[in-house]
Amino acid sequence: MTGYLCWSLTSNREWGHAFNHQTDFGLYHVALETDPDLKRVPSKEVGFYKDIIAAHAAHHRKEKSSDS
């Protein structure tokens, strides 16, 4: 791998969906419709992205399969 791009820093969504934790994507969630301060709340992916930056590499995380 020669590079990694995070598509969206803050809340983004597909057209026709409301902004919420179930439908938006981005490293930080912003409750655009309910938070007048527009506070950025980190998503779980923030830690993973920090690891990529610190290591200058993305490490494959092997997940347990249901048959093992």
N, CA and C of each residue as an Amber inpcrd file, in Angstrom:
protein
   204
   0.8470000  -1.1650000   0.0000000   0.0000000   0.0000000   0.0000000
   0.8960000   1.2330000   0.0000000   0.5360000   2.1960000  -0.8230000
   1.3320000   3.4240000  -0.8860000   0.6300000   4.6260000  -0.2760000
  -0.6430000   4.4940000   0.0720000  -1.3480000   5.6230000   0.6680000
  -2.6720000   5.2060000   1.2570000  -3.2350000   6.0720000   2.0900000
  -4.5360000   5.8350000   2.6970000  -5.2430000   7.1730000   2.7820000
  -6.5050000   7.2020000   2.3950000  -7.2750000   8.4350000   2.4090000
  -8.5300000   8.2610000   3.2460000  -8.7230000   9.1320000   4.1870000
  -9.9680000   9.1470000   4.9430000 -10.9510000  10.0060000   4.1520000
 -12.0790000   9.4460000   3.7810000 -13.0290000  10.1320000   2.9060000
 -13.6320000  11.3730000   3.5580000 -13.9590000  11.3160000   4.8340000
 -14.6550000  12.4380000   5.4610000 -14.2000000  12.6290000   6.9050000
 -13.7610000  13.8410000   7.2250000 -13.3300000  14.1400000   8.5870000
 -14.5270000  14.2430000   9.5340000 -15.5860000  14.9280000   9.0940000
 -16.7660000  15.0780000   9.9460000 -17.9760000  14.4420000   9.2760000
 -19.0750000  14.4320000   9.9930000 -20.2970000  13.7660000   9.5560000
 -20.6030000  14.0030000   8.0910000 -20.8740000  12.9300000   7.4150000
 -21.2910000  12.9450000   6.0210000 -22.3360000  11.8450000   5.8980000
 -23.1030000  11.8360000   4.8700000 -24.1300000  10.8020000   4.7390000
 -24.5320000  10.6720000   3.2830000 -25.2130000   9.5850000   3.0210000
 -25.7740000   9.3940000   1.6870000 -27.0460000  10.2440000   1.5940000
 -27.3610000  10.7130000   0.4030000 -28.5490000  11.5410000   0.2020000
 -29.7950000  10.8130000   0.6820000 -30.6970000  11.5470000   1.3260000
 -31.9680000  10.9950000   1.7700000 -31.9470000  10.4270000   3.1770000
 -30.7960000  10.4050000   3.8240000 -30.7080000   9.8970000   5.1900000
 -30.5090000  11.0600000   6.1550000 -31.0810000  10.9270000   7.3390000
 -30.8750000  11.9420000   8.3830000 -29.4600000  11.8010000   8.9380000
 -28.9160000  12.8790000   9.5110000 -27.6240000  12.8000000  10.1790000
 -27.8320000  12.1350000  11.5320000 -27.2460000  10.9790000  11.7270000
 -27.2360000  10.3230000  13.0300000 -26.1470000   9.2640000  13.0320000
 -25.9060000   8.6630000  14.1820000 -24.8080000   7.7010000  14.3270000
 -25.0010000   6.4510000  13.4660000 -26.2290000   6.1310000  13.0850000
 -26.4730000   4.9320000  12.2910000 -26.2640000   5.1580000  10.7920000
 -26.4130000   6.3810000  10.2990000 -26.3580000   6.5950000   8.8510000
 -25.1950000   7.4550000   8.3800000 -24.5680000   8.1990000   9.2740000
 -23.4930000   9.0560000   8.7760000 -22.1350000   8.3770000   8.9240000
 -21.1620000   8.9200000   8.2380000 -19.8080000   8.3930000   8.3220000
 -18.8510000   9.5690000   8.3760000 -17.6890000   9.3290000   8.8680000
 -16.6810000  10.3570000   9.0740000 -15.9750000  10.0570000  10.3760000
 -14.8160000  10.6380000  10.5680000 -14.0740000  10.3570000  11.7920000
 -14.7320000  10.9840000  13.0210000 -15.4240000  12.0860000  12.8320000
 -16.0930000  12.7630000  13.9410000 -17.5530000  13.0030000  13.5950000
 -18.4520000  12.6560000  14.5350000 -19.8810000  12.8900000  14.3420000
 -20.2250000  14.2950000  14.8270000 -21.0020000  15.0100000  14.0430000
 -21.4980000  16.3320000  14.4110000 -23.0170000  16.2790000  14.3230000
 -23.6890000  16.5500000  15.4260000 -25.1520000  16.5350000  15.4530000
 -25.6610000  17.8590000  14.8740000 -25.6540000  17.9500000  13.5660000
 -25.9770000  19.2060000  12.8860000 -27.3700000  19.7350000  13.1890000
 -28.3150000  18.8350000  13.3870000 -29.7000000  19.2740000  13.5760000
 -30.0690000  19.5420000  15.0280000 -29.2070000  19.1190000  15.9880000
 -29.5880000  19.2670000  17.3960000 -28.5540000  19.9660000  18.2740000
 -27.3220000  20.1260000  17.8190000 -26.2770000  20.7230000  18.6500000
 -25.8590000  22.0820000  18.1020000 -26.3020000  23.1820000  18.7370000
 -25.9410000  24.5100000  18.2350000 -24.4390000  24.8020000  18.3030000
 -23.7100000  24.0770000  19.1920000 -22.2650000  24.2750000  19.3070000
 -21.4810000  23.4520000  18.2780000 -22.1560000  22.5340000  17.5950000
 -21.5370000  21.6720000  16.5790000 -20.2950000  20.9500000  17.1060000
 -20.4390000  20.3810000  18.2990000 -19.3450000  19.6400000  18.9340000
 -18.9980000  18.3970000  18.1070000 -17.7160000  18.1300000  17.9410000
 -17.2480000  16.9480000  17.2080000 -17.0390000  15.8000000  18.1840000
 -17.7350000  14.6950000  17.9540000 -17.6300000  13.5140000  18.8050000
 -16.8600000  12.4450000  18.0280000 -15.7080000  11.9880000  18.5530000
 -14.9010000  11.0170000  17.8160000 -15.6380000   9.6960000  17.6060000
 -15.4870000   9.1230000  16.4220000 -16.0340000   7.7970000  16.1480000
 -14.9890000   6.7620000  16.5560000 -15.3730000   5.4960000  16.5610000
 -14.4280000   4.4450000  16.9410000 -13.2730000   4.3420000  15.9440000
 -13.4650000   4.8290000  14.7310000 -12.4230000   4.7570000  13.7070000
 -11.2680000   5.7240000  13.9520000 -11.4500000   6.7200000  14.8210000
 -10.3910000   7.6990000  15.0920000  -9.1330000   7.0030000  15.6020000
  -9.2770000   6.0690000  16.5260000  -8.1170000   5.3540000  17.0600000
  -7.4010000   4.5510000  15.9910000  -8.1590000   3.9030000  15.1260000
  -7.5750000   3.1250000  14.0360000  -6.8020000   4.0380000  13.0900000
  -7.3660000   5.1950000  12.7650000  -6.6980000   6.1310000  11.8590000
  -5.4240000   6.6990000  12.5020000  -5.4830000   6.9860000  13.8090000
  -4.2880000   7.4510000  14.5220000  -3.1740000   6.4130000  14.4480000
  -3.5370000   5.1170000  14.5880000  -2.5440000   4.0410000  14.5020000
  -1.9010000   3.9950000  13.1200000  -2.6900000   4.1820000  12.0720000
  -2.1640000   4.1930000  10.7020000  -1.1430000   5.3190000  10.5470000
  -1.4900000   6.5000000  11.0290000  -0.5890000   7.6500000  10.9090000
   0.6940000   7.4190000  11.6970000   0.5670000   6.9450000  12.9360000
   1.7370000   6.7420000  13.7880000   2.6760000   5.6690000  13.2290000
   2.1070000   4.6080000  12.6610000   2.9190000   3.4950000  12.1700000
   3.3790000   3.6960000  10.7280000   2.8490000   4.7060000  10.0770000
   3.1220000   4.9090000   8.6480000   2.7340000   3.6670000   7.8460000
   1.7270000   2.9330000   8.3460000   1.2860000   1.7060000   7.6830000
  -0.0590000   1.2800000   8.2550000  -0.7910000   0.5350000   7.4780000
  -2.0480000  -0.0500000   7.9450000  -1.7980000  -1.5330000   8.1720000
  -2.0790000  -1.9950000   9.3530000  -1.8790000  -3.4030000   9.6870000
  -3.2120000  -4.1250000   9.5740000  -3.1930000  -5.2670000   8.9630000
  -4.4030000  -6.0700000   8.7930000  -4.8160000  -6.6280000  10.1430000
  -6.0780000  -6.4350000  10.5010000  -6.6060000  -6.9980000  11.7440000
  -7.3640000  -8.2640000  11.3900000  -6.8740000  -9.4010000  11.8530000
  -7.5320000 -10.6700000  11.5650000  -8.6910000 -10.8450000  12.5460000
  -9.8820000 -11.0350000  11.9920000 -11.0640000 -11.2210000  12.8350000
 -11.3360000 -12.6990000  12.9890000 -11.9310000 -13.0700000  14.1240000
 -12.2810000 -14.4590000  14.3620000 -13.4130000 -14.8720000  13.4320000
 -13.2820000 -16.0140000  12.8510000 -14.3630000 -16.5130000  12.0060000
 -15.3420000 -17.2700000  12.8720000 -16.5560000 -17.4280000  12.3910000
 -17.5790000 -18.1180000  13.1710000 -17.3320000 -19.6150000  13.2210000
 -16.4760000 -20.1760000  12.3160000 -16.2330000 -21.6150000  12.3400000
 -15.0340000 -22.0150000  13.2040000 -14.3410000 -21.0530000  13.7990000
 -13.1710000 -21.4550000  14.6000000 -13.4650000 -21.4990000  16.0700000
